[in-house]
């Protein structure tokens, strides 16, 4: 179902990107917009604010960015019609799949569609204390791996990377923490040996500067079997030549690590095509103005868009990408397959809820995941979860 080879949006038609004032005048945004994002101070929030600043200056549209602490809180305003888009993390994919915290009666699979996503120089990987002596992912066998209670996105990332080294949760010692911050304090205090984070996260740099030090075991793209195992648990990851972050990473000192875009600007499929088209077009055309406005904003460049990822693009965004000269027949074919997957999940959800599902929350989630698996396999699609 999911492509192993990432197709980037190259071959941009420059004229469509740099048509100057004439293009800017063609963009029609409402007087105000609302977008949700991660907490204040996060890179996702800061990038959304940088985009909003340009929308205000160039298109007279006030973009209100609402910070939210978890994926449910980020999506609830969109679902209720109080916000038009969100700068999500990988939780948006879990929502579209109807798994983890979305495997509840109030949620289920959500028809979410991409606008643009930021693929920058960093990676999201298991950062390991150097004093452990670990050099490869497989060396983590028997080591202490940090996990965060109630944070399936963080934990699934860790499990997927362990799978690259042919390890399961039975091969390591899982150590639970109440939050991301608490987990990383645990790294500093030698309570855990490895934890998931972006290579540019402040906590990783703090570990690097500590007596423990930091090392990032590589996940080379050439290890096809390793990546096949990783993709079974984290199909949203892709091999990435990582050039920024702790450990002295640079263009001349890179590592092959797993990555996925962040933030991921998305909206519901039912959001007006014209609105999403104009917002996406503004983000494409105004990229030179906001790309230095926040760390990671450079990743929104149109030629860096991954056109065969795990979420389909919104029809309005597709129109803007076509005008930018990057949309391809292969991208359209992949998009159609992903829309079909969402349709399959939506029907499975409707059927499940009309079949007298269990009232107990845990039993309900278990029964839904079983029904979900059956529906996807019947359609010839990989259940993943």
C-alpha positions as CSV (number, residue, x, y, z in Angstrom):
1,X,0.0,0.0,0.0
2,X,2.7,2.4,1.0
3,X,5.5,3.3,-1.4
4,X,9.1,2.5,-0.4
5,X,10.6,5.2,-2.7
6,X,9.8,8.7,-1.8
7,X,8.9,11.0,-4.7
8,X,9.7,14.6,-4.1
9,X,8.0,17.4,-5.9
10,X,10.9,18.4,-8.2
11,X,10.8,20.1,-11.6
12,X,9.0,23.2,-10.4
13,X,7.8,25.6,-13.0
14,X,9.5,28.7,-11.8
15,X,7.2,31.1,-13.4
16,X,4.3,29.9,-11.4
17,X,6.2,30.4,-8.1
18,X,7.8,33.8,-8.8
19,X,5.2,35.7,-10.7
20,X,5.4,38.4,-8.1
21,X,2.6,40.8,-7.3
22,X,0.4,39.6,-10.1
23,X,0.3,36.1,-8.5
24,X,-0.1,37.5,-5.0
25,X,-3.1,39.5,-6.1
26,X,-4.8,36.3,-7.5
27,X,-4.8,34.8,-4.0
28,X,-8.1,35.4,-2.2
29,X,-8.1,34.7,1.5
30,X,-10.9,35.5,4.0
31,X,-10.4,38.3,6.5
32,X,-9.7,35.8,9.2
33,X,-8.6,32.1,9.5
34,X,-8.1,29.8,12.4
35,X,-5.5,27.1,12.6
36,X,-4.5,24.8,15.4
37,X,-0.9,23.7,16.2
38,X,1.3,22.2,18.9
39,X,2.0,24.2,22.1
40,X,3.4,27.7,22.1
41,X,7.1,27.7,21.5
42,X,7.2,24.4,19.5
43,X,8.6,24.5,16.0
44,X,5.2,23.6,14.6
45,X,3.5,26.6,16.3
46,X,6.3,28.9,15.4
47,X,6.2,27.9,11.7
48,X,2.4,28.4,11.6
49,X,2.9,31.9,13.1
50,X,5.5,32.7,10.5
51,X,3.1,31.7,7.7
52,X,0.4,33.7,9.4
53,X,2.5,36.8,9.5
54,X,3.0,36.8,5.8
55,X,-0.7,36.2,5.2
56,X,-1.5,39.3,7.2
57,X,1.1,41.4,5.5
58,X,0.5,40.3,1.9
59,X,-3.1,39.2,1.8
60,X,-4.8,41.1,4.7
61,X,-5.9,37.9,6.3
62,X,-5.6,37.4,10.1
63,X,-4.4,33.8,10.8
64,X,-5.2,32.9,14.4
65,X,-3.0,30.0,15.6
66,X,-4.5,28.0,18.5
67,X,-2.0,26.0,20.6
68,X,-3.2,22.6,21.8
69,X,-1.4,20.0,23.9
70,X,-2.5,16.8,22.1
71,X,-3.9,15.5,18.9
72,X,-7.5,15.3,20.0
73,X,-7.4,19.0,21.1
74,X,-5.8,20.0,17.8
75,X,-8.4,18.3,15.7
76,X,-11.6,19.0,17.8
77,X,-11.9,22.6,16.5
78,X,-11.6,21.5,12.9
79,X,-14.2,18.8,13.4
80,X,-16.5,21.3,15.0
81,X,-16.0,23.8,12.2
82,X,-14.3,26.4,14.5
83,X,-10.9,26.1,12.7
84,X,-10.1,25.4,9.0
85,X,-6.7,23.7,9.2
86,X,-4.1,22.3,11.6
87,X,-0.3,22.1,11.8
88,X,-0.3,18.5,13.0
89,X,2.3,15.9,13.7
90,X,2.1,12.2,12.9
91,X,-1.1,12.1,15.1
92,X,-2.9,13.3,12.0
93,X,-2.1,10.0,10.3
94,X,-3.3,8.0,13.3
95,X,-6.6,10.0,13.2
96,X,-7.1,9.2,9.5
97,X,-6.5,5.5,10.3
98,X,-8.8,5.6,13.4
99,X,-6.3,4.0,15.7
100,X,-4.9,4.7,19.2
101,X,-6.7,7.6,20.9
102,X,-9.0,7.8,17.8
103,X,-10.3,4.3,18.2
104,X,-13.2,5.6,20.3
105,X,-16.9,6.1,19.6
106,X,-16.5,9.9,19.4
107,X,-13.8,9.8,16.7
108,X,-12.9,6.8,14.5
109,X,-11.2,7.3,11.1
110,X,-11.1,11.0,10.1
111,X,-11.0,12.1,6.4
112,X,-8.0,14.3,6.7
113,X,-6.2,15.7,3.7
114,X,-2.7,17.2,3.2
115,X,-2.0,20.8,2.2
116,X,1.8,21.1,2.6
117,X,4.2,19.5,5.0
118,X,7.7,20.5,6.2
119,X,10.5,18.2,5.3
120,X,13.7,19.8,6.6
121,X,17.3,18.7,7.4
122,X,16.5,17.0,10.7
123,X,15.4,13.4,11.6
124,X,13.1,11.8,14.2
125,X,14.9,8.9,15.7
126,X,16.0,7.0,18.8
127,X,18.7,9.0,20.4
128,X,20.9,6.8,22.6
129,X,23.2,7.7,25.5
130,X,26.8,7.3,24.2
131,X,27.9,5.7,27.5
132,X,25.8,2.6,26.6
133,X,28.3,1.6,23.9
134,X,25.5,1.2,21.4
135,X,26.5,1.6,17.8
136,X,23.7,0.0,15.8
137,X,20.0,-0.3,16.4
138,X,20.3,-4.1,17.1
139,X,22.7,-3.2,20.0
140,X,19.7,-1.9,21.9
141,X,18.8,-5.4,22.9
142,X,18.3,-5.5,26.7
143,X,18.6,-1.7,27.0
144,X,16.1,0.6,28.7
145,X,13.8,2.4,26.2
146,X,11.8,5.4,27.3
147,X,8.1,5.5,26.5
148,X,5.5,8.1,27.4
149,X,2.1,7.1,28.9
150,X,-0.7,8.3,26.6
151,X,1.5,9.3,23.7
152,X,1.1,6.6,21.0
153,X,2.9,8.8,18.4
154,X,6.1,8.9,20.4
155,X,5.9,5.2,21.4
156,X,5.0,3.9,17.9
157,X,8.0,5.8,16.5
158,X,10.3,4.1,19.0
159,X,8.9,0.6,18.3
160,X,9.2,1.1,14.6
161,X,12.9,2.0,14.9
162,X,13.5,-0.9,17.2
163,X,12.0,-3.1,14.4
164,X,14.7,-1.9,12.0
165,X,17.2,-3.7,14.3
166,X,14.9,-6.8,14.4
167,X,13.9,-6.0,17.9
168,X,10.5,-6.0,19.6
169,X,9.3,-4.7,22.9
170,X,10.1,-8.1,24.4
171,X,13.8,-7.6,23.6
172,X,14.2,-4.4,25.5
173,X,13.1,-2.9,28.9
174,X,10.4,-0.4,28.5
175,X,10.5,2.5,31.1
176,X,7.3,4.6,31.4
177,X,7.3,8.3,31.9
178,X,4.5,10.8,32.3
179,X,5.6,13.2,29.6
180,X,8.2,13.8,26.9
181,X,10.1,16.2,29.2
182,X,10.1,13.7,32.1
183,X,11.5,11.0,29.7
184,X,14.3,13.2,28.7
185,X,15.1,14.1,32.3
186,X,15.3,10.3,32.7
187,X,17.9,10.2,30.0
188,X,20.0,12.7,31.8
189,X,19.6,10.9,35.1
190,X,20.6,7.5,33.7
191,X,17.1,6.0,34.2
192,X,16.9,5.1,30.5
193,X,19.2,4.4,27.6
194,X,17.3,5.6,24.6
195,X,14.4,7.9,23.8
196,X,12.7,9.2,20.7
197,X,13.1,12.8,19.6
198,X,14.0,15.1,16.7
199,X,17.7,15.6,16.2
200,X,17.2,19.3,16.6
201,X,15.3,19.1,19.9
202,X,16.8,21.0,22.8
203,X,16.7,17.9,25.0
204,X,19.0,16.0,22.6
205,X,21.5,18.8,22.6
206,X,21.3,18.8,26.4
207,X,22.1,15.1,26.5
208,X,25.0,15.6,24.1
209,X,26.5,18.2,26.5
210,X,26.0,15.9,29.5
211,X,28.5,13.3,30.8
212,X,26.5,10.6,29.0
213,X,26.8,12.0,25.5
214,X,24.6,11.0,22.6
215,X,24.8,8.7,19.6
216,X,22.2,8.1,16.8
217,X,22.3,4.6,15.4
218,X,21.8,4.8,11.6
219,X,19.1,3.2,9.6
220,X,20.7,3.0,6.1
221,X,18.4,2.9,3.1
222,X,20.5,0.1,1.7
223,X,19.2,-2.2,4.5
224,X,16.0,-3.2,2.7
225,X,15.0,-5.8,5.2
226,X,15.4,-3.4,8.1
227,X,13.3,-0.8,6.4
228,X,10.6,-3.4,5.6
229,X,10.4,-4.2,9.3
230,X,10.3,-0.5,10.2
231,X,7.6,0.2,7.7
232,X,5.4,-2.5,9.2
233,X,5.0,-0.3,12.3
234,X,5.8,3.1,10.9
235,X,4.9,3.4,7.2
236,X,5.1,7.2,7.5
237,X,8.9,7.1,8.0
238,X,11.4,7.5,5.1
239,X,15.2,7.2,4.9
240,X,16.8,10.6,5.3
241,X,20.2,12.0,4.9
242,X,20.2,14.0,8.1
243,X,22.4,17.2,8.2
244,X,21.3,19.1,11.2
245,X,21.0,18.5,14.9
246,X,23.1,17.3,17.8
247,X,26.2,15.2,17.4
248,X,27.8,17.6,15.0
249,X,25.4,16.9,12.2
250,X,26.1,19.0,9.1
251,X,26.2,18.9,5.3
252,X,29.6,17.3,5.6
253,X,28.8,15.1,8.6
254,X,25.5,13.5,7.9
255,X,23.8,10.4,9.1
256,X,21.2,8.1,7.5
257,X,18.3,8.3,9.9
258,X,14.5,7.9,9.7
259,X,12.3,11.0,9.3
260,X,8.9,12.2,8.4
261,X,7.5,15.7,7.8
262,X,6.6,18.1,10.7
263,X,4.5,20.1,10.9
264,X,2.0,18.6,8.6
265,X,-0.6,21.2,7.5
266,X,-3.9,19.5,6.9
267,X,-7.6,20.0,6.7
268,X,-10.7,17.9,6.5
269,X,-11.7,16.6,3.1
270,X,-15.0,18.5,3.4
271,X,-13.3,21.9,3.8
272,X,-14.0,24.1,0.8
273,X,-11.7,23.4,-2.1
274,X,-11.4,27.2,-2.9
275,X,-10.3,28.0,0.6
276,X,-7.6,25.3,0.8
277,X,-6.4,26.1,-2.7
278,X,-5.9,29.8,-1.8
279,X,-4.2,28.9,1.6
280,X,-1.9,26.4,-0.1
281,X,-1.1,28.7,-3.0
282,X,-0.2,31.5,-0.5
283,X,2.1,29.1,1.3
284,X,3.8,28.2,-2.0
285,X,4.0,31.7,-3.5
286,X,5.1,33.4,-0.2
287,X,7.7,30.7,0.7
288,X,10.7,33.1,0.1
289,X,9.2,35.5,2.6
290,X,8.6,33.2,5.5
291,X,11.2,30.4,5.0
292,X,13.6,32.1,7.5
293,X,10.8,33.1,9.8
294,X,11.1,30.0,12.1
295,X,13.5,27.0,12.3
296,X,12.2,24.3,10.0
297,X,10.0,26.6,7.9
298,X,12.4,26.0,5.0
299,X,11.0,22.5,4.8
300,X,7.7,23.8,3.3
301,X,9.4,24.5,0.0
302,X,7.2,23.1,-2.7
303,X,9.9,21.0,-4.3
304,X,10.4,19.2,-1.0
305,X,6.8,18.0,-0.8
306,X,6.5,14.2,-0.7
307,X,3.8,13.3,-3.2
308,X,3.4,9.6,-2.3
309,X,3.2,9.7,1.5
310,X,0.6,8.1,3.8
311,X,-2.1,10.8,3.6
312,X,-3.9,12.1,0.5
313,X,-3.8,15.7,-0.6
314,X,-6.8,17.9,-0.5
315,X,-8.3,18.7,-3.9
316,X,-7.7,22.4,-3.3
317,X,-4.0,21.7,-2.5
318,X,-3.8,19.5,-5.6
319,X,-4.9,22.4,-7.7
320,X,-2.2,24.6,-6.2
321,X,0.5,22.0,-6.7
322,X,-0.6,21.5,-10.3
323,X,-0.2,25.3,-10.9
324,X,3.2,25.1,-9.2
325,X,4.2,22.5,-11.9
326,X,5.0,19.6,-9.4
327,X,1.9,17.4,-9.5
328,X,2.4,14.2,-11.6
329,X,0.3,11.4,-12.9
330,X,2.0,9.1,-10.5
331,X,1.2,11.4,-7.6
332,X,-2.5,11.4,-8.7
333,X,-2.6,7.6,-8.9
334,X,-1.2,7.3,-5.4
335,X,-3.6,10.0,-4.1
336,X,-6.5,8.1,-5.5
337,X,-5.4,4.9,-3.7
338,X,-5.2,6.8,-0.4
339,X,-8.6,8.3,-0.9
340,X,-9.9,4.8,-1.6
341,X,-8.3,3.7,1.7
342,X,-10.0,6.5,3.6
343,X,-13.4,5.6,1.9
344,X,-12.8,1.9,3.0
345,X,-12.2,3.0,6.5
346,X,-15.2,5.3,6.6
347,X,-17.5,2.5,5.4
348,X,-16.0,0.0,7.9
349,X,-16.6,2.6,10.7
350,X,-20.2,3.1,9.7
351,X,-20.9,-0.6,9.4
352,X,-19.2,-1.3,12.8
353,X,-21.3,1.3,14.6
354,X,-24.6,0.0,13.2
355,X,-23.7,-3.6,14.4
356,X,-24.2,-3.0,18.1
357,X,-20.6,-2.6,19.2
358,X,-19.5,-3.2,22.9
359,X,-20.3,-0.4,25.3
360,X,-17.0,-0.8,27.3
361,X,-14.4,1.5,26.0
362,X,-11.5,-1.0,25.8
363,X,-13.8,-3.7,24.3
364,X,-15.1,-1.2,21.8
365,X,-11.6,-0.2,20.7
366,X,-10.5,-3.9,20.4
367,X,-13.6,-4.8,18.4
368,X,-13.2,-1.8,16.1
369,X,-9.5,-2.6,15.4
370,X,-10.6,-6.2,14.4
371,X,-13.3,-4.9,12.1
372,X,-10.9,-2.4,10.7
373,X,-8.3,-5.1,9.9
374,X,-10.9,-7.3,8.2
375,X,-12.2,-4.4,6.0
376,X,-8.7,-3.3,4.9
377,X,-7.5,-6.9,4.2
378,X,-10.7,-7.6,2.2
379,X,-9.9,-4.5,0.1
380,X,-6.3,-5.8,-0.4
381,X,-4.8,-3.1,1.9
382,X,-2.2,-3.4,4.6
383,X,-3.9,-2.9,8.1
384,X,-0.6,-1.6,9.6
385,X,-2.1,-1.4,13.1
